[in-house]
Amino acid sequence: MVGGLPVFLRGRVLRMRAVVAVVVLCSMPLLAQSRSAQSRTEQDKVVHLNQIQVVGTHNSYNMGFAPSEGKYFEEHYAKAYHGLEYHHQTLTEQLNAGVRQLELDIVQDPAGGRFAHPKIVELTKEAGLPADTEFDPKHEWMKPGFKTLHLGDLNQRSSCVLFTECLKEVRAWSKAHKGHVPVFFLIEDKQGRVSQLPGAVTAEPWTAPTWDAMDAEIRSVFRESEIVTPDKVRGGAATLEEAVLAGRWPTLADARGKVVFLLYNRKSAPGYLEGHAMMKGRVLFVNGRPGGPEAGFVEQDQGKADEIAALVKKGYLVRTRADFNTDQGRTNDTARRDETLKSGAQMVSTDFPVSEPAKWTGYIVGLPGGVAARCNPVNAPTGCVDGLVEGKGK
């Protein structure tokens, strides 16, 4: 005790304590930084890909309508236009703003040119409306290969026309933002009639070679090491579902900087699985039914919160939607948005991410604190810290 020391030593001891205190205080920021960096590293070892939550966009490529196209569509198809009065920024801008799930609708066009002359362009001219910006200045719709397309002949303006160009854009962003949480691609194949416009061009049916060609286009852009594939998740398990229910989704330590591809249309799964049972050798996870051998990803666009939460707790990867047909954007009804975020669905999709508020009410869908990803509110490990999953969009 200082009080028991001779008087001539007391001052010296007190001064030494003061020096030590200053040194400790000055060291605290560095120690805190070290602990924070280590905490993220340690957290990444225990938090799995299915134990986070991100916000996605619906029809992410959709640029909406040019002015005269929009006017014509609204006048002739008012109800349909009501549900389509939204548009998105480029994929890069969405990723910069924190979106981590993208949806691409694709049609096959092996010869090129099948969708190069949408009827709505001619219809606006016949109606005497002002000319819009050129539909295809780069002549990309004439090139062979898969195209991103919403409604043939009516709603075709896309921020990335060629499927491979969409993929290249995301890969470039990924390489410039190393360490991001996985980016999820929801792929919707379109076949047959893709528009209600009388006489509209139809999309060709998909066959086994079509699915092979789609996988090949993906692998022409992303390396195998950059993709979380069904084979990697299944490992030595007898079925994909067995692996998923056993918690074998990769950890963030293994999944950062990678992409995940999901097949939206459940009815298309048999064609994709033909010759590839359990998705062996395939790129996409099919939209499975709980209890089925291929179940890993389960679409629940209109699912109820408790139903979604039950699936998430079991280990499935779930995508749902926070809003439909611009209705919530027009009324600022946040009930479903709030329910879906609480449900634990790993991907909550919207027409109105934070960077693209609804023009009528300002309605948006985003994660608390503006982060791009957070600990899943239903199944994340105890002690998981949102701020260490991924920060705000940049």
C-alpha positions in Angstrom: 0.0 0.0 0.0 1.2 3.5 -0.8 -0.1 4.7 2.5 2.4 2.4 4.4 5.4 3.6 2.5 7.9 6.3 3.7 6.9 9.7 2.6 9.8 10.1 0.2 8.6 7.0 -1.8 4.9 7.8 -2.0 5.2 10.4 -4.7 7.5 8.2 -6.8 5.0 5.3 -6.7 2.0 7.6 -7.6 3.9 9.0 -10.5 4.7 5.5 -11.8 1.0 4.6 -11.6 0.1 7.6 -13.6 2.6 6.7 -16.3 1.2 3.2 -16.5 -2.3 4.5 -16.7 -1.5 6.8 -19.6 0.3 3.9 -21.4 -2.7 1.6 -21.0 -5.2 4.3 -22.2 -3.1 5.1 -25.2 -2.9 1.4 -26.1 -6.6 0.8 -25.8 -7.5 1.8 -29.4 -4.9 -0.5 -30.8 -6.0 -3.4 -28.6 -9.6 -2.7 -29.5 -8.8 -2.8 -33.2 -6.9 -6.0 -32.8 -9.7 -7.7 -30.9 -12.2 -6.5 -33.5 -10.2 -7.9 -36.4 -9.7 -11.2 -34.6 -13.4 -11.3 -33.7 -14.4 -11.1 -37.4 -12.0 -13.8 -38.2 -13.3 -16.0 -35.4 -16.9 -15.2 -36.1 -16.4 -16.2 -39.8 -15.4 -19.7 -38.6 -18.7 -20.3 -36.8 -21.2 -18.4 -38.8 -22.5 -20.3 -41.9 -23.8 -19.1 -45.2 -27.4 -19.9 -44.1 -27.0 -18.0 -40.9 -27.0 -14.5 -42.4 -29.6 -12.3 -43.9 -29.4 -10.0 -46.9 -31.7 -7.8 -49.0 -32.2 -8.6 -52.7 -34.0 -7.1 -55.7 -36.8 -8.4 -57.8 -36.0 -8.5 -61.6 -32.7 -6.8 -60.8 -31.8 -6.1 -64.5 -35.1 -4.3 -65.2 -34.7 -0.7 -66.4 -38.4 0.0 -66.6 -39.9 1.8 -69.6 -38.8 4.6 -71.8 -41.2 7.5 -71.5 -43.3 6.8 -74.6 -43.3 3.1 -74.0 -44.5 3.6 -70.4 -47.3 6.0 -71.6 -48.5 3.5 -74.2 -48.4 0.6 -71.8 -50.2 2.5 -69.1 -52.9 3.5 -71.5 -53.5 0.0 -72.9 -52.6 -2.2 -70.0 -53.3 -0.1 -66.9 -53.5 -3.0 -64.4 -50.3 -4.6 -65.6 -48.5 -1.3 -65.7 -49.5 -0.7 -62.1 -47.4 -3.7 -61.1 -44.5 -2.8 -63.3 -43.9 0.8 -62.4 -40.5 0.3 -60.9 -37.0 0.2 -62.3 -33.5 -0.6 -61.0 -30.0 0.9 -61.1 -27.2 -1.1 -62.7 -26.1 -4.3 -60.9 -22.9 -2.5 -59.9 -24.8 0.4 -58.3 -27.1 -2.0 -56.5 -24.2 -4.0 -55.1 -22.5 -0.7 -54.0 -25.7 0.2 -52.2 -25.8 -3.1 -50.2 -27.9 -5.4 -52.3 -26.6 -9.0 -52.1 -29.2 -11.0 -54.0 -29.9 -10.4 -57.7 -32.6 -11.9 -59.8 -32.1 -12.5 -63.5 -34.8 -13.8 -65.9 -33.2 -15.4 -68.9 -34.3 -16.7 -72.3 -32.3 -18.7 -74.7 -31.4 -17.2 -78.0 -28.8 -19.4 -79.6 -29.1 -17.8 -83.1 -29.5 -14.2 -81.8 -32.1 -11.6 -82.9 -35.2 -13.4 -81.6 -36.1 -10.5 -79.3 -34.3 -7.7 -81.2 -37.4 -5.8 -82.4 -40.0 -5.4 -79.5 -43.5 -4.5 -80.7 -43.9 -1.7 -78.2 -41.3 0.3 -80.1 -43.4 0.2 -83.2 -46.6 0.7 -81.4 -45.4 3.9 -79.9 -44.5 5.2 -83.3 -47.9 4.2 -84.7 -49.5 6.0 -81.8 -47.6 9.2 -82.7 -45.7 9.3 -79.4 -42.3 11.0 -79.3 -39.4 8.7 -80.1 -37.7 7.1 -77.2 -33.9 6.5 -76.9 -32.7 3.8 -79.2 -33.7 0.3 -78.0 -30.5 -1.6 -78.8 -27.6 0.8 -79.6 -25.0 -1.8 -79.1 -26.9 -4.4 -81.1 -26.6 -6.9 -78.2 -30.0 -8.4 -78.9 -28.7 -9.6 -82.2 -25.9 -11.6 -80.6 -26.3 -15.3 -79.9 -26.6 -16.4 -76.3 -28.8 -16.1 -73.2 -30.5 -12.8 -72.7 -32.1 -11.2 -69.7 -35.7 -10.3 -70.4 -38.9 -9.6 -68.5 -41.8 -9.3 -70.9 -41.1 -10.0 -74.5 -42.2 -7.2 -76.8 -43.5 -5.1 -73.9 -40.9 -4.7 -71.1 -37.5 -5.5 -72.5 -35.1 -2.7 -71.5 -32.3 -4.4 -69.5 -29.2 -2.9 -67.8 -27.3 -5.9 -69.0 -28.8 -7.7 -72.1 -26.4 -10.6 -72.4 -26.4 -13.1 -69.5 -22.6 -13.3 -69.6 -22.3 -9.5 -69.4 -24.5 -9.5 -66.2 -22.2 -12.1 -64.7 -19.0 -10.3 -65.8 -20.3 -7.1 -64.2 -20.9 -8.8 -60.9 -17.5 -10.6 -61.0 -15.7 -7.3 -61.6 -17.5 -5.8 -58.6 -16.6 -8.9 -56.5 -12.9 -8.6 -57.4 -13.0 -5.0 -56.4 -14.7 -5.8 -53.0 -12.8 -8.8 -51.7 -14.3 -10.3 -48.6 -18.0 -9.5 -49.3 -20.6 -12.0 -48.1 -21.7 -14.3 -50.9 -23.8 -12.7 -53.6 -26.9 -14.8 -54.4 -28.1 -15.1 -58.0 -31.7 -16.1 -58.5 -32.1 -17.5 -62.0 -35.5 -17.8 -63.6 -35.7 -19.5 -67.0 -38.4 -18.2 -69.3 -40.0 -20.5 -71.9 -43.0 -20.2 -74.2 -45.2 -17.2 -73.9 -43.5 -14.4 -71.9 -45.9 -11.6 -72.7 -49.7 -10.9 -72.8 -49.4 -8.8 -75.9 -51.3 -10.5 -78.8 -48.8 -12.0 -81.3 -45.8 -11.4 -79.0 -42.7 -13.5 -79.7 -42.4 -16.6 -77.6 -39.3 -18.0 -75.9 -37.9 -21.3 -77.1 -38.4 -24.4 -74.8 -35.4 -25.5 -72.8 -33.8 -28.9 -73.4 -30.9 -30.8 -71.7 -28.4 -29.0 -74.0 -30.0 -25.7 -73.0 -29.3 -26.3 -69.4 -25.8 -27.5 -70.2 -25.2 -24.3 -72.2 -26.4 -22.1 -69.3 -24.0 -23.8 -66.8 -21.2 -23.4 -69.4 -21.9 -19.7 -69.7 -21.7 -19.3 -65.9 -18.4 -21.2 -65.8 -17.0 -19.1 -68.6 -17.2 -16.1 -66.3 -16.8 -17.5 -62.8 -14.1 -20.0 -61.8 -15.1 -23.1 -60.0 -13.4 -21.8 -56.8 -15.6 -18.7 -56.9 -18.9 -20.6 -56.8 -20.6 -22.3 -53.9 -21.9 -25.4 -55.8 -24.3 -28.2 -54.7 -21.4 -30.7 -54.9 -19.4 -28.7 -52.3 -22.3 -28.5 -49.9 -23.4 -32.1 -50.3 -19.9 -33.5 -49.9 -20.0 -37.1 -48.8 -23.7 -37.0 -47.8 -26.2 -39.3 -49.5 -28.4 -36.4 -50.4 -28.2 -32.6 -50.5 -31.0 -32.3 -47.9 -29.1 -34.6 -45.6 -26.1 -32.3 -45.7 -28.3 -29.2 -45.3 -30.1 -30.5 -42.3 -26.8 -31.4 -40.8 -25.6 -27.8 -41.0 -23.1 -28.3 -43.8 -23.5 -25.0 -45.6 -20.0 -23.4 -45.8 -18.9 -21.0 -43.1 -18.3 -17.3 -44.0 -14.6 -18.1 -43.7 -15.0 -20.3 -46.8 -17.8 -18.4 -48.6 -16.6 -14.8 -48.6 -16.0 -13.4 -52.0 -18.1 -16.1 -53.7 -21.4 -16.4 -55.5 -24.3 -18.8 -55.2 -26.7 -19.7 -58.0 -30.3 -20.7 -57.3 -32.9 -22.0 -59.8 -36.2 -20.2 -59.2 -38.8 -22.2 -61.2 -39.5 -25.4 -59.3 -41.2 -26.9 -62.4 -37.9 -26.6 -64.2 -36.0 -28.7 -61.8 -36.6 -32.1 -63.5 -35.1 -30.8 -66.7 -32.1 -29.4 -64.9 -31.6 -32.6 -62.9 -31.8 -34.9 -65.9 -28.6 -36.8 -65.9 -27.4 -34.9 -62.8 -29.2 -36.4 -59.9 -28.7 -34.4 -56.7 -27.3 -31.6 -58.9 -24.0 -33.5 -59.4 -21.8 -31.4 -61.6 -24.4 -28.6 -61.8 -24.0 -25.0 -60.8 -27.5 -24.1 -59.5 -29.3 -25.3 -56.4 -32.8 -26.2 -57.5 -35.9 -24.9 -55.7 -36.7 -28.0 -53.7 -39.6 -29.3 -51.6 -38.8 -29.8 -47.9 -38.3 -33.5 -47.4 -37.1 -34.1 -50.9 -33.5 -35.3 -51.6 -32.6 -32.2 -53.6 -34.0 -29.7 -51.0 -31.5 -27.1 -49.9 -32.9 -23.9 -51.3 -36.7 -23.4 -50.8 -38.5 -20.4 -52.4 -41.2 -18.9 -50.2 -42.1 -15.7 -51.9 -45.5 -15.5 -50.3 -44.7 -17.6 -47.3 -45.9 -16.7 -43.8 -43.3 -15.6 -41.2 -43.7 -18.7 -38.9 -43.5 -21.1 -41.9 -40.3 -19.4 -43.1 -38.8 -19.4 -39.7 -39.4 -23.1 -39.3 -37.6 -23.8 -42.6 -34.7 -21.6 -41.6 -34.3 -23.3 -38.3 -34.0 -26.7 -40.0 -31.2 -25.4 -42.2 -32.8 -24.6 -45.5 -31.9 -21.5 -47.5 -35.0 -19.4 -48.1 -35.9 -16.5 -50.4 -39.0 -14.5 -49.9 -40.5 -11.2 -51.1 -41.3 -8.1 -49.0 -43.6 -6.5 -51.5 -45.6 -7.2 -54.6 -46.8 -5.3 -57.7 -45.7 -2.0 -56.3 -48.6 -2.1 -53.8 -46.6 -1.6 -50.6 -44.6 1.1 -52.3 -47.7 3.1 -53.1 -49.2 2.8 -49.6 -46.0 2.5 -47.5 -47.5 -0.6 -45.9 -44.5 -2.1 -44.1 -46.2 -5.0 -42.4 -45.0 -7.7 -44.7 -41.5 -6.1 -44.9 -41.1 -6.2 -41.2 -42.5 -9.8 -40.9 -40.2 -11.1 -43.6 -37.1 -9.5 -42.0 -38.0 -11.1 -38.7 -38.8 -14.5 -40.3 -35.1 -15.2 -40.9 -35.4 -15.7 -44.6 -31.8 -15.4 -45.8 -32.9 -13.4 -48.8 -35.7 -10.7 -48.6 -36.4 -9.4 -52.1 -38.0 -6.1 -53.0 -38.6 -3.7 -55.8 -37.5 -0.8 -53.6 -34.1 -1.3 -51.9 -32.7 1.5 -49.8 -31.1 3.3 -52.8 -34.3 3.1 -54.8 -37.2 4.4 -52.6 -40.8 4.2 -53.9 -41.5 7.5 -55.6 -45.0 7.7 -54.1 -44.2 7.2 -50.4 -40.5 6.7 -49.9 -41.1 3.0 -48.9 -37.8 1.0 -48.8 -36.5 -2.3 -47.6 -33.2 -2.4 -45.8 -31.5 -4.0 -42.9 -31.2 -2.2 -39.5 -28.2 0.1 -39.4 -27.9 0.2 -43.1 -25.6 -2.9 -43.2 -25.4 -5.1 -46.3 -25.7 -8.3 -44.3 -26.5 -9.2 -40.7 -26.6 -12.1 -38.4 -29.8 -14.1 -39.1 -32.4 -13.2 -36.5 -33.6 -16.8 -36.3 -30.6 -19.1 -36.5 -27.4 -17.2 -36.1 -25.0 -18.5 -33.4 -25.2 -16.8 -30.0 -22.9 -13.8 -29.8 -23.0 -13.1 -33.6 -22.3 -9.4 -34.2 -24.1 -7.8 -37.1 -21.3 -5.3 -37.7 -18.8 -8.0 -38.3 -20.9 -9.8 -41.0 -20.6 -7.0 -43.5 -20.7 -3.2 -43.2 -22.7 -0.7 -45.2 -22.8 -0.8 -48.9 -19.9 1.1 -50.5 
